[in-house]
């Protein structure tokens, strides 16, 4: 119960930051007309931007720092913005999404070893299939620390930290 009271107090303080409020101002009386597939949030304190179809697989870590309260319309659960600030659409209409340091391709090459250890060399005795499979691969200059792990810049790979482009 106290957490709710503290959160509401922070929202009121956040709304008052830098501007004078009228005595009878009620932030929860404010209402916005939201678009289709959106929900109204009178006091949002999200630190990360709302996810779009292209960014829905990218995790953004937030600090514990308390953010000011803003009134906003957000996409409903299972919906994402088609583009930043655009309409909310169901995930199945978004198309493919890849993680950070990955790119989508219509034709993956299963013979390429994208691990840090192999740095994109071809797997021995591998024959590329005649048919293509679409999917996500590491972007140029990115590799997987281990098989099936997310892609990371090559400077995160073991032994690369001493390269001139990785220093600093």
N, C-alpha and C positions, 0 to 999 in steps of 0.2 A: 504494500500500500504506500509506504514512504517513497519507494522508487517512482511510483506514478506521480506523487505530489512534487517530488524534486524535478522530474522530467517536465511537468507542466510549468513549473516555475522557470526552468531554463528556457522553455519555449517563449514565455512571456518576456523574459529578459532579452532573448535573441531578437524578438520583434521590436523591442524598444531601443536596441543598440543604435546609436547615432541619430535617433529621431525622437521627437517629443510625442507622447501618446496622449490622447484625450482621456479624461477620467472614465468615460463610459465606453471606451473601446474594448471590444471582446474579440480576440483573434479567432475564436472558434465560431463566431458569427459570420466571418468572411466565407464566401462560397464562390467557387469558380465553376463555370460550365466546362466539363471535361468532354473530350471527344469519345467516339466509339471505342470500346475495349480499354477504357481508362477509368481509374478510380481516383477520387478526390482525397488528398492528404492535407489536413490543416496544419500539421507540424512535422515536416520531414527533416531529418538531420543526417541524411545519407552523405557519406564522404565521397563515394565514387559516382561518376556520372551514370545516368540510366543506361542500361545495356541496349545496344542495337543488335540487329541480326548479325552484323560482322564482328561485334565484340563479345557476343554472348558466351564464348568459350574461354575468354581471358579473365583470369582472377585478378582483382585489384585489392591488395592488402591495405587496410586502413589503420591509422593510429588510434589510440584510445581517446584522443582529443575530442572534446565535445564541440559540435558544430552548431552554428546559429539555426534557429527554426525558420523554415521557409514553407509557404503554402504552395502546393504543386499538384498537378495531375500526373499520375504514373500509370504505366501499362499494367493491366490486370495480370495475375499469375498465368504463366504459360504464353504470354504475348511479349513481343519485343518491338522496339521502334524500327521501322524499315530503314530509316536513316536518322542521324542525329536531329532531334526535334521533329521528326516526321510522325506519321500515323503508326498506331500499334497494330501489329498483325500477328496471327498465330505462328508459333515456331515452325510448323510444317510448311509455311509459305515463305520462310526465310531463305531456304536454300542451304548449301553447305557452309559450315563455319569451321575454322581451324583455330588452334591455339596460338599463343604468342610465339613468334619466330617460326611459324609454319605458313605455308601457302597451299592453296587448293590447286590440284591438277586433274585434268580429265584422264590422264594416262600415267599412273604410277609405274615406276620401274622396280620390281621386287628384287632385282639383282644388285641394286645399289645398297651398300652398307652405310647407313647414315649415322653410325655411332662415332663417338669421339675417337675411339681406338682406330677406326678405319678411315675416318675423314672423307667419306663419300666414295671410296674405292669400290670396285665391283666384287661381289661375292664369288669365290672360286667355284668353278664347275656349275655355274648358274646359267640357264638358258631363259632368255626373256620370253614370256608367253606371247602368243599371237594376238590374243585379245587383251584389251586394256581394262584396268580397274581404276575408277576415279577415287580420289582421297587426298589427304593432307600429307605433305612431305616437309622436311626441314627447309627453311628459306636458305638462300645463298649465305654462306658464312656461319650457319648454325648446324649443330649436331646434337645427337642424343647421348647423354652420359651413359645410359644403358639401354638395351633394347626395350621398346615400348614406353620409355620415359619421355617427358616433354622435351622439345628442342630448346637448346640454349646457345648463346653466342659462343664461338670457338674459344674465346678467352676464358670460359668457365671449364673447358676441358683440361684434364690433368696434363701438366707439362707445358701448357701454352702460356702460363702467366708471365714467363720471361720474354716473350716476343715483344718487340718494340711497340706494336700497335695495341698490346694488352696492358702495358704499364700505365699507371696513373689512375 
